[in-house]
Amino acid sequence: MTLSAAAVNAMLTEHFPGASASCAELGPDFAVASNPITDFSIRPGGFVSGPTQFAMADAALWYLTFVAIDRIEPMALTSELSIRFLRPAQGERIWARARLNTATRRSVVGSVDIWMDDNEDRPTAVAQGTYVLPRT
């Protein structure tokens, strides 16, 4: 199987049909996740919830792990993830771009920018996390 956003989304459909974030793009050292905002994600005042932004960061890091190891590994697991909220998030679609910091035989570390709609230059949150790979 060729590693592509379409292949990641096909795996999500097959193994994780409840997943809300889709893979929008993969590059040599990055992955982008995206999702339309639903009423479930909105808090009073029309703001996108922190858990929604956290989930997007996690999804983008998971997809980045596939890039780093050059294969889709559904059993890669979050080891740690921290997030810092920068400003209120409002909009129709949420995006998260994970960039590779380092990859070893057992783990992948990345940094994530989260933004709304077409405002990539105005992140609502930043995150950093580590994914661990299953033993083979």
C-alpha positions as CSV (number, residue, x, y, z in Angstrom):
1,M,0.0,0.0,0.0
2,T,1.2,3.5,-0.9
3,L,1.2,5.9,2.1
4,S,-1.2,8.7,1.3
5,A,-4.0,10.6,2.9
6,A,-6.5,8.5,1.0
7,A,-4.9,5.3,2.4
8,V,-5.0,6.7,6.0
9,N,-8.7,7.6,5.6
10,A,-9.5,4.2,4.2
11,M,-7.8,2.6,7.3
12,L,-9.9,4.9,9.5
13,T,-13.1,3.9,7.8
14,E,-12.3,0.2,8.2
15,H,-10.9,0.1,11.7
16,F,-12.1,3.3,13.4
17,P,-15.4,4.2,11.9
18,G,-16.2,6.6,14.8
19,A,-13.1,8.7,14.2
20,S,-14.0,12.3,13.6
21,A,-10.7,13.7,12.1
22,S,-9.7,12.8,8.6
23,C,-6.2,13.0,7.1
24,A,-6.1,16.0,4.7
25,E,-2.4,15.8,3.6
26,L,0.8,14.0,4.2
27,G,4.3,15.3,3.4
28,P,7.9,14.2,3.9
29,D,7.9,15.5,7.5
30,F,4.4,16.6,8.3
31,A,0.8,15.5,8.4
32,V,-2.4,17.5,8.4
33,A,-5.7,16.5,10.0
34,S,-9.0,18.3,9.4
35,N,-12.6,18.1,10.6
36,P,-15.8,20.1,10.2
37,I,-17.1,21.6,13.4
38,T,-20.3,20.1,14.7
39,D,-22.7,21.3,17.5
40,F,-21.1,18.7,19.7
41,S,-17.8,20.6,19.6
42,I,-19.2,24.0,20.4
43,R,-19.2,25.5,23.9
44,P,-21.1,28.6,25.2
45,G,-20.1,31.7,23.3
46,G,-19.6,29.7,20.1
47,F,-16.1,28.5,20.9
48,V,-14.7,25.2,19.8
49,S,-14.0,23.1,22.9
50,G,-10.5,22.3,24.2
51,P,-11.1,18.5,24.0
52,T,-11.9,19.0,20.3
53,Q,-8.6,20.8,19.7
54,F,-6.7,18.2,21.7
55,A,-8.2,15.4,19.7
56,M,-7.1,17.1,16.5
57,A,-3.6,17.4,17.8
58,D,-3.6,13.7,18.7
59,A,-4.9,12.7,15.3
60,A,-2.3,14.8,13.4
61,L,0.5,13.3,15.5
62,W,-0.8,9.8,14.8
63,Y,-0.8,10.5,11.0
64,L,2.7,12.0,11.4
65,T,3.8,8.7,12.9
66,F,2.8,6.9,9.7
67,V,4.9,9.4,7.7
68,A,7.9,8.9,10.0
69,I,7.8,5.1,9.7
70,D,6.6,5.0,6.1
71,R,3.7,2.8,6.8
72,I,0.2,2.8,8.4
73,E,0.5,1.4,12.0
74,P,-2.9,1.5,13.6
75,M,-1.5,0.3,16.9
76,A,0.9,3.3,17.4
77,L,-0.1,4.8,20.7
78,T,0.0,8.2,22.3
79,S,2.8,8.3,24.9
80,E,2.4,11.9,26.0
81,L,0.7,15.0,24.6
82,S,0.6,18.5,26.0
83,I,-1.3,21.5,24.6
84,R,-1.3,25.2,25.1
85,F,-4.4,27.2,24.1
86,L,-3.5,30.6,22.6
87,R,-6.8,32.2,21.6
88,P,-10.5,31.3,21.3
89,A,-11.3,29.0,18.4
90,Q,-14.2,29.9,16.3
91,G,-15.1,28.7,12.8
92,E,-16.5,26.0,10.5
93,R,-13.5,23.7,10.1
94,I,-10.6,22.9,12.4
95,W,-7.1,22.0,11.1
96,A,-4.0,20.6,12.8
97,R,-0.5,20.3,11.2
98,A,2.0,18.0,12.9
99,R,5.6,18.5,12.1
100,L,8.3,15.9,12.8
101,N,10.8,16.8,15.5
102,T,12.5,13.4,15.8
103,A,11.9,9.7,15.2
104,T,13.6,6.7,16.7
105,R,13.1,3.0,16.4
106,R,10.4,3.1,19.1
107,S,9.0,6.7,19.2
108,V,8.0,9.7,17.1
109,V,8.0,13.2,18.5
110,G,6.2,16.1,16.8
111,S,4.9,19.6,17.3
112,V,1.4,20.6,16.2
113,D,-0.3,23.9,15.2
114,I,-4.1,24.1,15.3
115,W,-6.1,26.7,13.5
116,M,-9.6,27.4,12.3
117,D,-10.8,27.7,8.7
118,D,-8.2,29.4,6.5
119,N,-6.4,31.2,9.4
120,E,-3.2,29.0,9.4
121,D,-1.2,32.1,10.4
122,R,-3.4,32.5,13.6
123,P,-3.1,29.3,15.6
124,T,-5.6,28.7,18.3
125,A,-3.4,26.2,20.1
126,V,0.0,24.5,19.9
127,A,0.9,21.1,21.1
128,Q,3.8,18.7,21.4
129,G,3.6,14.9,21.8
130,T,5.1,11.5,21.5
131,Y,3.8,8.4,19.9
132,V,5.3,5.0,20.6
133,L,5.4,2.1,18.2
134,P,4.4,-1.5,19.0
135,R,7.2,-4.0,19.4
136,T,7.7,-6.0,16.2
